[in-house]
Amino acid sequence: MTTQTTPFAKNWLLCLTATRPTGAACEGRPPAKSALRWSLRWWGGLLLWLVLVLPAQAAVELRVAIAQGTQTINIGSSTTGVIRNGSGQDLYQLPELQGITLKADANEVDLTNGGAPLAESNAFWLEPSENGFVWIGDKWYRGRVMVTVEGGKLVAVNYVDLEDYLYSVVGSEMPTSWPQAALQSQAVAARSYALYKRSRTRNPLYDLDATTASQVYKGIAQEAPSTVTAVDTTANQVVTYNGQVIEAIFHSSSGGHTENASEVWSSDVPYLRGVADYDQSAPVYQWQETFSLADFSSRLGNVGTVRTIGTPHLTSQGRVATISITGDRGTQTLKGQDIRSALRLRSTRFTISLDQSAGRVTVSGFGFGHGVGMSQWGARSLAEQGWSFDQILQHYYQSTAIAQLEG
């Protein structure tokens, strides 16, 4: 979305405040309409095989942090939108497809035309009319947006219905062309994960972010008829353990066998046990990276030029827990995750081969991600073999049940 570049005066907004100048022209002058990627919605039939029904609950509105740690951000609406301050007071109507800029100012937010402030508040809201979309930074999203200050920088939070959020998450986390049972598995896992995190968040501003730190969420551009169908046909269904919604963690590919959570994060979770994976068709099932000895040594820290690599301590499924590296400046014992981060490897399931004479280090590995919970490539393979989404989920999340959230 392109922010309006013509000087932005208050009378370009359809002012809702009683203090607007008498006779001020409030005719909106939006730029030419850009093409929006509108997503189709329709309803699929409800599944009748559910084994458990959880207590009723109202529709869930999630708070998803879209942009953080920035000084300025542009927002807008695909339809006429209402701008409110942090107290909920209606300030202006923003014409459709009209961009507006927000800036951080100490502990306040400035609503600006790109220059002079039009208003100041601890937060500003933009809510589109008629089920319109909101523009945040560089993408369109369903729902509404609140922009406030966190640590002296702006944070933009998308308030969005859980099911609408999932239309995008499924397409952001998994190719939309994959079999419907795989997409349905992703929808139910993502719904469960979001509800689990929402119930335990300690952040006063948002429940999740839009990155791999939570779940990837890229707005309506990642929606497709297949993801809408996957969400609608599994509406309100979640994975449960002992009657509680689980933290349905997932990853791309385990490399043949998923891992016990206790061996990755030192936290024993009964439903996150290692199981056989079916991800052999994944392009990341097996991989190899080659480094010069100088590059490899510099990335690992303070040991100097690496001379020897010790025998690693492995998890039960062959992931590197720790390994000792000796260089001309000393020896360090590093965690597998630290090595993965330093070398930007796909997983911690790897072996290292040092060739001193050639000045080369080769790292060979399997899988992509932490290896805990549902394997997305495994889910695809099982879907292609005819497994239903509930069978897929109950394979990767042991001793669980699929439940329907009523309401």
HUCOR-V220370 format. One record per run of one state. SS is the DSSP state (2 for helix, 1 for strand, 0 for the rest). FROM is the first residue (numbers start at 1). LEN is the number of residues. Records with the same first field share a line. If there is no record, write none. Layout:
BEGIN
SS = FROM-LEN / FROM-LEN
END
This chain:
BEGIN
0 = 1-9 / 13-1 / 16-36 / 55-6 / 71-1 / 78-3 / 86-4 / 95-5 / 106-2 / 113-4 / 122-1 / 129-5 / 137-2 / 142-2 / 151-2 / 174-6 / 201-7 / 210-9 / 223-2 / 233-4 / 242-2 / 246-4 / 252-1 / 254-3 / 258-3 / 266-10 / 277-9 / 300-6 / 310-3 / 315-5 / 328-2 / 344-6 / 356-4 / 367-1 / 369-5 / 385-4 / 397-4 / 406-2
2 = 10-3 / 162-12 / 180-21 / 219-4 / 225-8 / 261-5 / 293-7 / 336-8 / 376-9 / 389-8
1 = 14-2 / 52-3 / 61-10 / 72-6 / 81-5 / 90-5 / 100-6 / 108-5 / 117-5 / 123-6 / 134-3 / 139-3 / 144-7 / 153-9 / 208-2 / 237-5 / 244-2 / 250-2 / 253-1 / 257-1 / 276-1 / 286-7 / 306-4 / 313-2 / 320-8 / 330-6 / 350-6 / 360-7 / 368-1 / 374-2 / 401-5
END
